[in-house]
Amino acid sequence: MGQSNSTKKTVLIIGGSFGGLTAAKILAKKFNVIVVDKKTFFEFTPSFHYALQNPDYIDRITADIQNYANKNNFKFIRASVTKLDSNQATLQESKDNFQTVLFDYCIIATGSNYASSVKSTEEIQTLQQRKEQMKQLIDKFNKSKKVLVVGGGAVGVEIAGLVKDQFKHLQVELWTKPQELLPQFPKRARRLADSALKKLGIKIEYGKAIEKLPESQYDYIFDCRGNIYSPSFMMNEVFKQYVDSKGRIVVDQFMRLENHKHIFCIGDACITPNDEPKMSYNASIQGQFAAQNIIKTENNDTSLKRLVDSSNIYNITTSKKQAILCLGEKIAFESITVYYTKMMIEIITCQSFKGSSFYGVVGDMQKSLLIFMAYVFSKINRKKYQNQNLDSSTHYQKLK
């Protein structure tokens, strides 16, 4: 704490979302922290759908990264990482403006994207641009007749439900390749999602393999078939060995690259031994653990934080004020209470990243509760697998 900035070691964090900002706040107390992101704002992407009702909702679910950096004593650089080496990164701030940043530790938290406007794209870098994007989308829906959602996972289900509930004149269809919605969720959740969407008047087509999107048949298509990973700065001789066939960065149980243990990867961008679901709360927990492991490494403490199994807690919105809560592999129910719980999590997270000390403390308590629940669920699951003569690693291999 008493060190001058010149003697503190540097941590470079690539990505300013759930995991990256969580890590930055923790590490800024002991290190020079530099956060790099192309965007100027954090967005609570699980609530993206509600901005389809009102583009000003974006103000509620976003936070200015520079303001958060100022309040938590770390540096923010609006730039893209074009090259990563073992101890330095090349940043591009504008077309002809490049700089090199040296680091002692690095956390890659670049997240993922979708083919559609679920998350802000490469071109959307400011809050005003994101709001304009949402206004254009709302205007398009008001003038449209037919919308197609491709993909029956959590994102596809949420978008189909919210779009139909908000724009009741639209004919909304959902296509999915599996024979059920939400194939990785409890069976009851699959039935609840099917029933909820059909009650809204959404036509669902199962077993639909799609080679080419039918763009001429619909006014708008949401392509939600999976996350897109693009760690282009990893595709060099040093790091390409860590990138799997889907573009995810492979890490160990401590979120480190195997032979570069000062470089960590968290959130959507990585694939861990647990292969946990790509959820915002998992990214936040991994950001906390990665930060704590960097501090422990610097203090020569070998008792590093090990990844816990996913707590298997999911909240899937099906309409304006209905949501499905999944607890573990068996329990799922739909209720307006679940919807309000999601709203509470949104408020806590966003206000924390806007700089509220009170909500920051509440958010830390929320993460601690999730970590505890993850531990409990992992014990329950491990006991179940042992009873079935299976271990948890076999289970996760089956999920891949």
N, C-alpha and C positions, 0 to 999 in steps of 0.2 A: 504493500500500500504506500510505503514511503519512498518508493523508487521514483526517480525522475523518468519522464517519457523516453529519454535517450537510452536508459538502461533496461527498460522493460522490453520483453520479447514481443514479437508481432504475430498476431493471428489474422489471417486473411479469410473472410467468409464470403463465398460466392453465392449470392441469393439472399434476398431480403423478405422472406415470407415466414411462415410459422416457425420452422426449425432454426433458420438462420438468425432471426431476430431474438428468439429465446436464448440461443447460445451467446449472441453478442452482448446482451444485458449482463449475463453471468460473468463472462470473460473480461469485460471492460474494467472490472475492479482490480484486475491484476496484470493485464496485458494491454499493449497498444492494439486495438481492434479496428480493422478496416472492413466494412461491408460494401460489396460491389453488387449492383443490380442495374439492369437496363431501365427499370421502372422507377418512378419517384415515390410510389405508394405501395403500401401493403393492402391486400384485399382478402376479406373473409370469404373465400370462394364457395364454401358450403351454402351461403345465402345468396349466391348470384341470381337464383331464380326470382327472388322477390323484387329485384330491380326491374323485372319485366312488367311489374305493376306500376312502377314509378322510377324513372331514371335517377331522381334525387336520392333514392334509397342507397345509391352508391356512396353518398357522403357518410351514411351511417355505418357501412361495412368496410370502410377504408381508413387508413391512417397514413400521414405523411412520414416517410422514412427519415428525412432530414431532421424533422422535429424530434422524433424518437431518439435519433442519434445524439442530438444536442442535450437531451435530458438525461441520457445514460452514458455520456462521455465516450463515445466512439466516433470514428470517422466514416462518413458515407460518401462513396464515389458513384456517380451515375455513369455507368460504362458497361461494356461487354468484355468478357475475357476471351481473347483470341488465341492465347497460348499459355499452357501451364507446364512448368518444369518442376524439378524436385524442391526448389526453394525460391522460385520467383514466378510471377505471372505477368503477362503482357495485357494491358487494358486498352481498349479503344473507346475514347470518350466522344469522338466525332469522326467524321470522314478522314481527316488528316491529323488527328490528335491522338497519339499513342503515348503510354507511359509504362514503365516497368516497376512493379511492386515486389520488394523482397519480403519473405516471411519465414517464420520459424515453424509455424503450424498453419494448416489450412483446413477449412471445413467446406465441402461442396454441398450446397443446398439449393440446387438449381430447379428442383421440382420437375413438373411435367406439363404437358399441354394436351388439348384435344383438337381435332380437326375443325370443330365449330367454335362459336364464340363463348364457350363455357368459361374459359379463362381469357384474360387479356392477352392479345397476340404480340408478336415481335414489334409490330408497328405501333401498338398502343403503349405509350411510355409515360403519359401524364394522366392525372385524374380527370381533367377536362376531356381528353380524348376518349377515355373509357365511358364517361357520361354521354358523350356524343354518339359513341357506338351503340349504347343502349337505347338512346332516343331513336336512332335510325332503325333498330330492330323492332321497337314497339310500333313505329310508324308503318313498317313493312307488314307486321302482323295484323294491324288494323285494316289494311288493304288486301290482305290475303284470304284465301279460301281453304287451302290444303297445306298441312305441315306434316312432314315425316320425321320421326325420331328413329334412328338406327342404333340399336344396342339396348339390351334389356338388363343392364347392370343398374347400380344405384343411381348413377348420373342420368341415364336414359329414363328411368322410372320417374325421377324427380322432375325432370324437364317436361316430360309428357304431361304429367299431372298438373304442374303449375301453369303451363301454357294453355291447356284446355280450360282450367278453372278460371284463368284470367281473361282469355279470349274465347268466350263461349260460342261465338259464331264459327270458329275454325273447325274444320274436319281434321282431327289429329289421328295419325296412325303410328303404331310402334312396331317395328320389325326386329326380331331377334333370332339368332341362329339356334340357340338351345331350345328345348321343348318347354322351358319354364322361364319366368322372370327371376332375377336375383339368384342365379344358380349357386353362388357361394354362400348364401344365407340360409337360415333355418327354413324348413319346409313350410311352416306356418306363415312365415314372412312372404314366401313366394305366393301362397294362396291369397293372403291379405292384399298384396300388391296387385295381383290379377283382378281381384274383386273391386278394389278401389278405383282402378283405372277404367274398368268397364262401366262402373256406375257413373263415371263422368262422361261416358259416351266415346271412349277411345277404342279404336279398333286395333286389336293385337294380332299379329301374325307370327306364329312360332315356326321354328325349323326353316327360317328364311336365310339361305346363304346368299350373300350379295357380292358379286364381282365388280359391278359398276353401279354407282348411285344413280337412281332414275330422276335426274335433275329436271328434265322437261315435264315431268308429271306432277311436280309439287312446286309451290311458291317458295318454300324454304325447307331445307333439310338440316337437322342436327345430327352430326355424325359422332356418336358417343361409343364407338366400338372399343375404346381403350385408350390408355395414356400414350402420348408420344414423347419419347425421350430424345434429347439432342445434345449430348455432351461433346460437341465438336472439338473443344479444346483438349479432350482426352484422347483423341484419335491420333496419337503420335507413338513413336517407338517405345517411349518410357511407360505410358499408361494404357495403351490400347488393350493390353493383356487383361485389364480389369473390367473391360466393357463386355457384357454378354450379348447374345444375339438380338435381344430386344432393345439394346441401348442403355441398359441399367448398369450401374457401377457396383461391382461385387465387393462387399466388405466382410470383415470378420465379426465375431460376436461383440466386439467393442467398437464397431463402426469404423474401423481403420482399414486402409489398403494393406494387403498382406505384407508386402516388402517395403512399404513406405508408411511406417507407423506414426508419422507426424502428420499424415494427411487422412482426413475423415470424410465420410459421405453420409448424409442423413436424408430422411423423407422420401418423397417419390423417386428421387434420382437414383436411389441405391436398391440393391437386392441383398438382404441380410440372410443369415442362416435360417431365421424363422420364417422368411417370406411373408411377413405380416401384411394385412390389407393397407392400401395407400389411403390413409385417413389423416386429417389434419392433426388430430390429437396424438397420433403416433409420431408425426414429424416433430411436434413440440417436445414430446418426451425424449426423442432421440437427440434433439438439439440440446436439451438439458444434460443428458448423459454424456454426449460428446464434449461439451464444455467442461464438465466435471472430470472427465478422463484426461483432458489436456492439462488441467490444473494438477491432477494427481501425477501425471507423467513428469511435469516440470518439478514436482516435489519429490521425485524418485519413489513415489508410492505405487506399489505394484497391485494394490487392491482395486483394480479398475472396475467401473460400472459395467456389468454384463447386461446385454439386452434381455428383457423379460419377454415371455410369449405375449402375443397380442391379447388384450383383455376382451376382445370379441364383443365390443359394445358398439352398436350402430344405430343411427337415427336417420330414417329415410322419409323425407317429406313426400306425401302423395297428393296433397291439394293445399289450398291456402292455409287451412287450419287443422289439418290432419297429418299425422306422421306415424310411422311404424318404429317401435323400439325393439331391437334384438339384443338379447342377453345370452351370450354363449351360443351353443350350437342347437339348443332346443327351444328356448323361450322367445316368443315374439308376440307383440300385441299392438293394436292401433288405438290412438287416443288423442284428443286435443291437448291433454296434459303433456304428452310427448312433444307436441309442437311447441308449447310454451317453454319446455325444458331446453329445446334447441335455441329458442330466442334468447333465453338467459345465458347460454354458453356464448352466443354471438355477442351479446352486450359485454360480458366479462372480457372476452378476448379482444374485441375492438377497442374498448375503453382502456385496456391495459396497454395496447400498442399506441394509443393516442397519448399515453404518458400519465394516466391516472395511477397514483401510488396505491390508493385503496383497491382498485380493481386489479392492480398488479399483484397484491398480496392474495386476493381472492383467487386469481388465476393460478398462483403457485399452489394454493391449497387444492384447487381443482385437479392440477397435474398430479399431486401427491395421492389424491384419492384414486385417480385412474391407474397410477402405478401399483397401488395396493390391490385394486381389483384385478389388474393384469396378473399379479402374483397369485391371487386366490384362484382365478380361472386356470392358470397354468398348472397349479397343483391338482385341480379337479380333472383337467384334461389328461394330465400325465397319469393319474391313477386309473382313468378309464382306459387309456392306451395299454397300460400294464396288464389290466384285466383282460384285454383283447390280445395279449402277447404282441403288442406293438409299442414302440416308443414314439415320443413326439417328433423326433427327426424323420421317422418314416411317414408320419402324418403330413408333415410339411412338404416332403418330397411328393406325396400324392397330390397335394394341392397345386403343384407347379404345372 
